[in-house]
Amino acid sequence: MIEVDARGLSCPEPLMMTQAALKKCKGESVKVLVSEAHARSNVEKYGKAQGKEVTVTSVGNDFEIVLE
């Protein structure tokens, strides 16, 4: 599983980092950590648009998004 730590970053950076990780992983799961609700929403929508199964979990003040 590839992990992308985009905590503290504002969009579009978390989304761009997620796109790069998905291209690099070729079928592997990607875990994205973000701290903003807007970034969580954008990454979640992008993952679903790419046909990925998306799981979102709150971790303290942050969000963990797993794209499979």
N, CA, C and O atoms as a CHARMM CRD file, in Angstrom:
* protein
*
  272
    1    1 MET  N      0.84900  -1.18100   0.00000 PROA 1      0.00000
    2    1 MET  CA     0.00000   0.00000   0.00000 PROA 1      0.00000
    3    1 MET  C      0.88800   1.23600   0.00000 PROA 1      0.00000
    4    1 MET  O      1.82200   1.35400   0.79300 PROA 1      0.00000
    5    2 ILE  N      0.57700   2.14300  -0.89700 PROA 2      0.00000
    6    2 ILE  CA     1.29300   3.41500  -0.95900 PROA 2      0.00000
    7    2 ILE  C      0.59100   4.39200  -0.02900 PROA 2      0.00000
    8    2 ILE  O     -0.63800   4.45300  -0.02000 PROA 2      0.00000
    9    3 GLU  N      1.34900   5.16300   0.75900 PROA 3      0.00000
   10    3 GLU  CA     0.77200   6.15800   1.65500 PROA 3      0.00000
   11    3 GLU  C      1.15300   7.55400   1.19200 PROA 3      0.00000
   12    3 GLU  O      2.31900   7.84300   0.92200 PROA 3      0.00000
   13    4 VAL  N      0.14500   8.41600   1.10700 PROA 4      0.00000
   14    4 VAL  CA     0.33900   9.80900   0.72400 PROA 4      0.00000
   15    4 VAL  C     -0.02700  10.65700   1.93600 PROA 4      0.00000
   16    4 VAL  O     -1.17400  10.63700   2.38000 PROA 4      0.00000
   17    5 ASP  N      0.93300  11.39800   2.47300 PROA 5      0.00000
   18    5 ASP  CA     0.67000  12.26300   3.62400 PROA 5      0.00000
   19    5 ASP  C      0.49900  13.69200   3.11900 PROA 5      0.00000
   20    5 ASP  O      1.47500  14.39400   2.85500 PROA 5      0.00000
   21    6 ALA  N     -0.76000  14.10700   2.99100 PROA 6      0.00000
   22    6 ALA  CA    -1.06700  15.44800   2.49700 PROA 6      0.00000
   23    6 ALA  C     -1.67800  16.30800   3.60500 PROA 6      0.00000
   24    6 ALA  O     -2.36600  17.29000   3.32800 PROA 6      0.00000
   25    7 ARG  N     -1.42300  15.93300   4.85100 PROA 7      0.00000
   26    7 ARG  CA    -1.95100  16.71800   5.97400 PROA 7      0.00000
   27    7 ARG  C     -1.33600  18.10700   5.96300 PROA 7      0.00000
   28    7 ARG  O     -0.13800  18.27800   5.73700 PROA 7      0.00000
   29    8 GLY  N     -2.18500  19.09400   6.21400 PROA 8      0.00000
   30    8 GLY  CA    -1.72700  20.47600   6.25400 PROA 8      0.00000
   31    8 GLY  C     -1.68600  21.14400   4.89500 PROA 8      0.00000
   32    8 GLY  O     -1.41700  22.34200   4.80500 PROA 8      0.00000
   33    9 LEU  N     -1.94600  20.39600   3.84000 PROA 9      0.00000
   34    9 LEU  CA    -1.92400  20.96100   2.49000 PROA 9      0.00000
   35    9 LEU  C     -3.34100  21.27300   2.03000 PROA 9      0.00000
   36    9 LEU  O     -4.28900  20.56900   2.37800 PROA 9      0.00000
   37   10 SER  N     -3.47300  22.33700   1.24300 PROA 10     0.00000
   38   10 SER  CA    -4.76700  22.72300   0.68800 PROA 10     0.00000
   39   10 SER  C     -4.87800  22.23300  -0.74100 PROA 10     0.00000
   40   10 SER  O     -3.87400  22.03700  -1.42600 PROA 10     0.00000
   41   11 CYS  N     -6.11600  22.03800  -1.18300 PROA 11     0.00000
   42   11 CYS  CA    -6.33600  21.63400  -2.57500 PROA 11     0.00000
   43   11 CYS  C     -5.81800  22.72300  -3.50700 PROA 11     0.00000
   44   11 CYS  O     -5.95100  23.91200  -3.21500 PROA 11     0.00000
   45   12 PRO  N     -5.23900  22.32500  -4.60600 PROA 12     0.00000
   46   12 PRO  CA    -5.33600  21.01500  -5.23600 PROA 12     0.00000
   47   12 PRO  C     -4.18300  20.06100  -4.90500 PROA 12     0.00000
   48   12 PRO  O     -4.11300  18.97600  -5.48200 PROA 12     0.00000
   49   13 GLU  N     -3.28300  20.43300  -3.99700 PROA 13     0.00000
   50   13 GLU  CA    -2.11200  19.58400  -3.73200 PROA 13     0.00000
   51   13 GLU  C     -2.45200  18.15100  -3.31100 PROA 13     0.00000
   52   13 GLU  O     -1.87600  17.21900  -3.87400 PROA 13     0.00000
   53   14 PRO  N     -3.36100  17.92500  -2.34700 PROA 14     0.00000
   54   14 PRO  CA    -3.67200  16.53800  -1.98400 PROA 14     0.00000
   55   14 PRO  C     -4.21500  15.73100  -3.16800 PROA 14     0.00000
   56   14 PRO  O     -3.89300  14.55300  -3.32200 PROA 14     0.00000
   57   15 LEU  N     -5.03000  16.36300  -3.99100 PROA 15     0.00000
   58   15 LEU  CA    -5.59000  15.67500  -5.15300 PROA 15     0.00000
   59   15 LEU  C     -4.50600  15.34300  -6.17100 PROA 15     0.00000
   60   15 LEU  O     -4.50000  14.25000  -6.73800 PROA 15     0.00000
   61   16 MET  N     -3.60200  16.26800  -6.40400 PROA 16     0.00000
   62   16 MET  CA    -2.50600  16.03500  -7.34900 PROA 16     0.00000
   63   16 MET  C     -1.59200  14.91400  -6.84600 PROA 16     0.00000
   64   16 MET  O     -1.13400  14.08500  -7.63300 PROA 16     0.00000
   65   17 MET  N     -1.32800  14.89100  -5.54000 PROA 17     0.00000
   66   17 MET  CA    -0.49300  13.84000  -4.95600 PROA 17     0.00000
   67   17 MET  C     -1.18600  12.47600  -5.06800 PROA 17     0.00000
   68   17 MET  O     -0.53400  11.45700  -5.29800 PROA 17     0.00000
   69   18 THR  N     -2.51500  12.46800  -4.90300 PROA 18     0.00000
   70   18 THR  CA    -3.28700  11.23500  -5.03300 PROA 18     0.00000
   71   18 THR  C     -3.24500  10.72500  -6.46800 PROA 18     0.00000
   72   18 THR  O     -3.05400   9.53100  -6.70000 PROA 18     0.00000
   73   19 GLN  N     -3.42200  11.62100  -7.42300 PROA 19     0.00000
   74   19 GLN  CA    -3.36600  11.24500  -8.84000 PROA 19     0.00000
   75   19 GLN  C     -2.02100  10.61100  -9.17400 PROA 19     0.00000
   76   19 GLN  O     -1.96700   9.58200  -9.84700 PROA 19     0.00000
   77   20 ALA  N     -0.93900  11.22000  -8.70900 PROA 20     0.00000
   78   20 ALA  CA     0.40600  10.69800  -8.98000 PROA 20     0.00000
   79   20 ALA  C      0.59300   9.31600  -8.34900 PROA 20     0.00000
   80   20 ALA  O      1.18100   8.42700  -8.96500 PROA 20     0.00000
   81   21 ALA  N      0.09500   9.13400  -7.12600 PROA 21     0.00000
   82   21 ALA  CA     0.23500   7.84100  -6.44500 PROA 21     0.00000
   83   21 ALA  C     -0.55200   6.75000  -7.16800 PROA 21     0.00000
   84   21 ALA  O     -0.06800   5.62500  -7.29700 PROA 21     0.00000
   85   22 LEU  N     -1.74800   7.06500  -7.63700 PROA 22     0.00000
   86   22 LEU  CA    -2.55300   6.06800  -8.35100 PROA 22     0.00000
   87   22 LEU  C     -1.89300   5.65900  -9.66300 PROA 22     0.00000
   88   22 LEU  O     -1.95500   4.49300 -10.05300 PROA 22     0.00000
   89   23 LYS  N     -1.27000   6.60400 -10.33700 PROA 23     0.00000
   90   23 LYS  CA    -0.56200   6.27800 -11.57900 PROA 23     0.00000
   91   23 LYS  C      0.64200   5.38400 -11.29600 PROA 23     0.00000
   92   23 LYS  O      0.94200   4.46900 -12.06200 PROA 23     0.00000
   93   24 LYS  N      1.32000   5.65700 -10.19700 PROA 24     0.00000
   94   24 LYS  CA     2.53000   4.92300  -9.82800 PROA 24     0.00000
   95   24 LYS  C      2.21200   3.51300  -9.31500 PROA 24     0.00000
   96   24 LYS  O      2.98800   2.58600  -9.54700 PROA 24     0.00000
   97   25 CYS  N      1.09600   3.34400  -8.63100 PROA 25     0.00000
   98   25 CYS  CA     0.82500   2.08700  -7.91600 PROA 25     0.00000
   99   25 CYS  C      0.35500   0.94700  -8.80500 PROA 25     0.00000
  100   25 CYS  O      0.59300  -0.21500  -8.47300 PROA 25     0.00000
  101   26 LYS  N     -0.29900   1.23200  -9.91100 PROA 26     0.00000
  102   26 LYS  CA    -0.75100   0.19400 -10.85700 PROA 26     0.00000
  103   26 LYS  C     -1.48900  -0.95100 -10.16300 PROA 26     0.00000
  104   26 LYS  O     -1.03800  -2.09600 -10.19300 PROA 26     0.00000
  105   27 GLY  N     -2.62100  -0.63500  -9.54000 PROA 27     0.00000
  106   27 GLY  CA    -3.45000  -1.66300  -8.92400 PROA 27     0.00000
  107   27 GLY  C     -3.27600  -1.82300  -7.42700 PROA 27     0.00000
  108   27 GLY  O     -4.08700  -2.48200  -6.77700 PROA 27     0.00000
  109   28 GLU  N     -2.24500  -1.23800  -6.87900 PROA 28     0.00000
  110   28 GLU  CA    -2.00800  -1.30400  -5.43600 PROA 28     0.00000
  111   28 GLU  C     -2.93700  -0.30700  -4.73600 PROA 28     0.00000
  112   28 GLU  O     -3.35100   0.68300  -5.33800 PROA 28     0.00000
  113   29 SER  N     -3.25800  -0.56400  -3.48400 PROA 29     0.00000
  114   29 SER  CA    -4.08000   0.35800  -2.70300 PROA 29     0.00000
  115   29 SER  C     -3.28000   1.60800  -2.36000 PROA 29     0.00000
  116   29 SER  O     -2.05600   1.57000  -2.23000 PROA 29     0.00000
  117   30 VAL  N     -4.00400   2.71800  -2.21600 PROA 30     0.00000
  118   30 VAL  CA    -3.38200   3.98700  -1.84600 PROA 30     0.00000
  119   30 VAL  C     -4.10300   4.53200  -0.61900 PROA 30     0.00000
  120   30 VAL  O     -5.32900   4.64100  -0.60500 PROA 30     0.00000
  121   31 LYS  N     -3.32000   4.87500   0.42400 PROA 31     0.00000
  122   31 LYS  CA    -3.86400   5.51100   1.61800 PROA 31     0.00000
  123   31 LYS  C     -3.46000   6.97800   1.58200 PROA 31     0.00000
  124   31 LYS  O     -2.27900   7.30100   1.44900 PROA 31     0.00000
  125   32 VAL  N     -4.45200   7.87000   1.70200 PROA 32     0.00000
  126   32 VAL  CA    -4.20100   9.30500   1.66000 PROA 32     0.00000
  127   32 VAL  C     -4.60400   9.90100   3.00200 PROA 32     0.00000
  128   32 VAL  O     -5.71700   9.67600   3.47700 PROA 32     0.00000
  129   33 LEU  N     -3.70600  10.65600   3.60900 PROA 33     0.00000
  130   33 LEU  CA    -3.98600  11.34200   4.86700 PROA 33     0.00000
  131   33 LEU  C     -4.15100  12.82700   4.57800 PROA 33     0.00000
  132   33 LEU  O     -3.26100  13.45200   4.00100 PROA 33     0.00000
  133   34 VAL  N     -5.29000  13.39700   4.98000 PROA 34     0.00000
  134   34 VAL  CA    -5.54900  14.82400   4.78000 PROA 34     0.00000
  135   34 VAL  C     -6.10400  15.40700   6.07200 PROA 34     0.00000
  136   34 VAL  O     -6.62200  14.68300   6.92200 PROA 34     0.00000
  137   35 SER  N     -5.99100  16.73000   6.20700 PROA 35     0.00000
  138   35 SER  CA    -6.47900  17.37900   7.41800 PROA 35     0.00000
  139   35 SER  C     -7.66600  18.29800   7.16400 PROA 35     0.00000
  140   35 SER  O     -8.26100  18.80300   8.11600 PROA 35     0.00000
  141   36 GLU  N     -8.02200  18.52300   5.92100 PROA 36     0.00000
  142   36 GLU  CA    -9.13200  19.42000   5.59700 PROA 36     0.00000
  143   36 GLU  C    -10.30400  18.62900   5.01900 PROA 36     0.00000
  144   36 GLU  O    -10.11300  17.72500   4.20500 PROA 36     0.00000
  145   37 ALA  N    -11.52500  18.97900   5.44900 PROA 37     0.00000
  146   37 ALA  CA   -12.72300  18.29300   4.95900 PROA 37     0.00000
  147   37 ALA  C    -12.88600  18.46500   3.45300 PROA 37     0.00000
  148   37 ALA  O    -13.33900  17.55000   2.76600 PROA 37     0.00000
  149   38 HSD  N    -12.52100  19.62400   2.94800 PROA 38     0.00000
  150   38 HSD  CA   -12.63900  19.87800   1.50700 PROA 38     0.00000
  151   38 HSD  C    -11.69800  18.95500   0.72400 PROA 38     0.00000
  152   38 HSD  O    -12.08300  18.41800  -0.31400 PROA 38     0.00000
  153   39 ALA  N    -10.49600  18.77300   1.20700 PROA 39     0.00000
  154   39 ALA  CA    -9.54300  17.87000   0.55200 PROA 39     0.00000
  155   39 ALA  C    -10.05300  16.43100   0.63000 PROA 39     0.00000
  156   39 ALA  O     -9.93300  15.67800  -0.33600 PROA 39     0.00000
  157   40 ARG  N    -10.61900  16.04700   1.77000 PROA 40     0.00000
  158   40 ARG  CA   -11.20000  14.70700   1.91800 PROA 40     0.00000
  159   40 ARG  C    -12.27100  14.47300   0.86400 PROA 40     0.00000
  160   40 ARG  O    -12.29000  13.43500   0.20300 PROA 40     0.00000
  161   41 SER  N    -13.15800  15.44100   0.71300 PROA 41     0.00000
  162   41 SER  CA   -14.24400  15.32600  -0.25700 PROA 41     0.00000
  163   41 SER  C    -13.72000  15.20600  -1.68600 PROA 41     0.00000
  164   41 SER  O    -14.20000  14.37700  -2.46000 PROA 41     0.00000
  165   42 ASN  N    -12.74100  16.03000  -2.03100 PROA 42     0.00000
  166   42 ASN  CA   -12.18400  16.00400  -3.39200 PROA 42     0.00000
  167   42 ASN  C    -11.48200  14.68300  -3.69800 PROA 42     0.00000
  168   42 ASN  O    -11.65400  14.12800  -4.78300 PROA 42     0.00000
  169   43 VAL  N    -10.69600  14.18000  -2.75700 PROA 43     0.00000
  170   43 VAL  CA    -9.98400  12.91500  -2.96900 PROA 43     0.00000
  171   43 VAL  C    -10.98800  11.76200  -3.05300 PROA 43     0.00000
  172   43 VAL  O    -10.83600  10.85900  -3.87500 PROA 43     0.00000
  173   44 GLU  N    -12.00700  11.79800  -2.20500 PROA 44     0.00000
  174   44 GLU  CA   -13.03700  10.75100  -2.22100 PROA 44     0.00000
  175   44 GLU  C    -13.76800  10.73800  -3.57300 PROA 44     0.00000
  176   44 GLU  O    -13.94300   9.67700  -4.17300 PROA 44     0.00000
  177   45 LYS  N    -14.18800  11.90100  -4.04300 PROA 45     0.00000
  178   45 LYS  CA   -14.88200  11.99200  -5.33900 PROA 45     0.00000
  179   45 LYS  C    -13.98500  11.52400  -6.48300 PROA 45     0.00000
  180   45 LYS  O    -14.43900  10.82000  -7.38500 PROA 45     0.00000
  181   46 TYR  N    -12.72600  11.91300  -6.44400 PROA 46     0.00000
  182   46 TYR  CA   -11.79100  11.51100  -7.49600 PROA 46     0.00000
  183   46 TYR  C    -11.62400   9.98900  -7.50900 PROA 46     0.00000
  184   46 TYR  O    -11.65400   9.36500  -8.57000 PROA 46     0.00000
  185   47 GLY  N    -11.44800   9.40300  -6.33600 PROA 47     0.00000
  186   47 GLY  CA   -11.28000   7.95200  -6.25700 PROA 47     0.00000
  187   47 GLY  C    -12.47400   7.21100  -6.83100 PROA 47     0.00000
  188   47 GLY  O    -12.31100   6.25100  -7.58600 PROA 47     0.00000
  189   48 LYS  N    -13.66300   7.64900  -6.48000 PROA 48     0.00000
  190   48 LYS  CA   -14.87900   7.01300  -6.99900 PROA 48     0.00000
  191   48 LYS  C    -14.98300   7.18400  -8.51100 PROA 48     0.00000
  192   48 LYS  O    -15.39500   6.26300  -9.21600 PROA 48     0.00000
  193   49 ALA  N    -14.60900   8.36200  -9.00800 PROA 49     0.00000
  194   49 ALA  CA   -14.64700   8.61700 -10.45100 PROA 49     0.00000
  195   49 ALA  C    -13.66300   7.72200 -11.20200 PROA 49     0.00000
  196   49 ALA  O    -13.85500   7.43500 -12.38400 PROA 49     0.00000
  197   50 GLN  N    -12.60900   7.28200 -10.51000 PROA 50     0.00000
  198   50 GLN  CA   -11.61800   6.39500 -11.11600 PROA 50     0.00000
  199   50 GLN  C    -11.99600   4.92000 -10.95600 PROA 50     0.00000
  200   50 GLN  O    -11.23400   4.03400 -11.34100 PROA 50     0.00000
  201   51 GLY  N    -13.17400   4.66500 -10.38700 PROA 51     0.00000
  202   51 GLY  CA   -13.63500   3.28900 -10.22000 PROA 51     0.00000
  203   51 GLY  C    -13.05800   2.58300  -9.01000 PROA 51     0.00000
  204   51 GLY  O    -13.10100   1.35600  -8.92700 PROA 51     0.00000
  205   52 LYS  N    -12.52000   3.34400  -8.07400 PROA 52     0.00000
  206   52 LYS  CA   -11.92100   2.75600  -6.87000 PROA 52     0.00000
  207   52 LYS  C    -12.96900   2.61300  -5.77400 PROA 52     0.00000
  208   52 LYS  O    -13.92900   3.38000  -5.70600 PROA 52     0.00000
  209   53 GLU  N    -12.76700   1.61700  -4.92100 PROA 53     0.00000
  210   53 GLU  CA   -13.56900   1.49600  -3.71300 PROA 53     0.00000
  211   53 GLU  C    -12.92800   2.42400  -2.69200 PROA 53     0.00000
  212   53 GLU  O    -11.73000   2.32400  -2.42600 PROA 53     0.00000
  213   54 VAL  N    -13.71900   3.32900  -2.11600 PROA 54     0.00000
  214   54 VAL  CA   -13.17900   4.36700  -1.23800 PROA 54     0.00000
  215   54 VAL  C    -13.70300   4.17500   0.18100 PROA 54     0.00000
  216   54 VAL  O    -14.90500   4.03100   0.40200 PROA 54     0.00000
  217   55 THR  N    -12.77100   4.17700   1.14500 PROA 55     0.00000
  218   55 THR  CA   -13.12100   4.09200   2.56100 PROA 55     0.00000
  219   55 THR  C    -12.53000   5.30700   3.26200 PROA 55     0.00000
  220   55 THR  O    -11.33400   5.57600   3.15100 PROA 55     0.00000
  221   56 VAL  N    -13.38600   6.05000   3.99500 PROA 56     0.00000
  222   56 VAL  CA   -12.93100   7.24400   4.70800 PROA 56     0.00000
  223   56 VAL  C    -13.09100   7.01000   6.20600 PROA 56     0.00000
  224   56 VAL  O    -14.14700   6.58300   6.67300 PROA 56     0.00000
  225   57 THR  N    -12.02000   7.29700   6.95400 PROA 57     0.00000
  226   57 THR  CA   -12.03000   7.14700   8.40500 PROA 57     0.00000
  227   57 THR  C    -11.50300   8.42900   9.03000 PROA 57     0.00000
  228   57 THR  O    -10.50600   8.98600   8.57000 PROA 57     0.00000
  229   58 SER  N    -12.18200   8.90100  10.09400 PROA 58     0.00000
  230   58 SER  CA   -11.67500  10.04600  10.85200 PROA 58     0.00000
  231   58 SER  C    -10.63000   9.54400  11.83100 PROA 58     0.00000
  232   58 SER  O    -10.85100   8.57000  12.55000 PROA 58     0.00000
  233   59 VAL  N     -9.48000  10.22300  11.85200 PROA 59     0.00000
  234   59 VAL  CA    -8.39300   9.87300  12.75900 PROA 59     0.00000
  235   59 VAL  C     -8.00700  11.15900  13.48600 PROA 59     0.00000
  236   59 VAL  O     -7.22200  11.95900  12.97800 PROA 59     0.00000
  237   60 GLY  N     -8.57100  11.34800  14.68600 PROA 60     0.00000
  238   60 GLY  CA    -8.34500  12.60400  15.39700 PROA 60     0.00000
  239   60 GLY  C     -8.96400  13.73900  14.59900 PROA 60     0.00000
  240   60 GLY  O    -10.15300  13.71000  14.28200 PROA 60     0.00000
  241   61 ASN  N     -8.15100  14.74200  14.27500 PROA 61     0.00000
  242   61 ASN  CA    -8.61800  15.86900  13.47000 PROA 61     0.00000
  243   61 ASN  C     -8.38600  15.65000  11.98200 PROA 61     0.00000
  244   61 ASN  O     -8.71800  16.51500  11.17200 PROA 61     0.00000
  245   62 ASP  N     -7.82700  14.51800  11.61500 PROA 62     0.00000
  246   62 ASP  CA    -7.47800  14.23200  10.22200 PROA 62     0.00000
  247   62 ASP  C     -8.40900  13.17100   9.63700 PROA 62     0.00000
  248   62 ASP  O     -9.25100  12.60000  10.33000 PROA 62     0.00000
  249   63 PHE  N     -8.22700  12.92700   8.34100 PROA 63     0.00000
  250   63 PHE  CA    -8.99400  11.90300   7.64000 PROA 63     0.00000
  251   63 PHE  C     -8.03600  10.94900   6.94600 PROA 63     0.00000
  252   63 PHE  O     -7.01200  11.36500   6.40500 PROA 63     0.00000
  253   64 GLU  N     -8.37700   9.67300   6.96800 PROA 64     0.00000
  254   64 GLU  CA    -7.62500   8.64500   6.26000 PROA 64     0.00000
  255   64 GLU  C     -8.54000   8.12000   5.15800 PROA 64     0.00000
  256   64 GLU  O     -9.63200   7.62400   5.43300 PROA 64     0.00000
  257   65 ILE  N     -8.09200   8.23100   3.92000 PROA 65     0.00000
  258   65 ILE  CA    -8.86900   7.78600   2.77200 PROA 65     0.00000
  259   65 ILE  C     -8.10000   6.65500   2.10900 PROA 65     0.00000
  260   65 ILE  O     -6.94900   6.83100   1.71200 PROA 65     0.00000
  261   66 VAL  N     -8.73600   5.49500   1.99000 PROA 66     0.00000
  262   66 VAL  CA    -8.10100   4.35200   1.33800 PROA 66     0.00000
  263   66 VAL  C     -8.80900   4.11200   0.01300 PROA 66     0.00000
  264   66 VAL  O    -10.02900   3.95100  -0.03800 PROA 66     0.00000
  265   67 LEU  N     -8.02100   4.09200  -1.05800 PROA 67     0.00000
  266   67 LEU  CA    -8.53300   3.84500  -2.40300 PROA 67     0.00000
  267   67 LEU  C     -8.04900   2.46700  -2.82500 PROA 67     0.00000
  268   67 LEU  O     -6.84500   2.21200  -2.87000 PROA 67     0.00000
  269   68 GLU  N     -8.99400   1.57400  -3.13400 PROA 68     0.00000
  270   68 GLU  CA    -8.63100   0.20300  -3.52000 PROA 68     0.00000
  271   68 GLU  C     -9.23200  -0.13600  -4.86700 PROA 68     0.00000
  272   68 GLU  O     -9.04200  -1.24400  -5.36600 PROA 68     0.00000
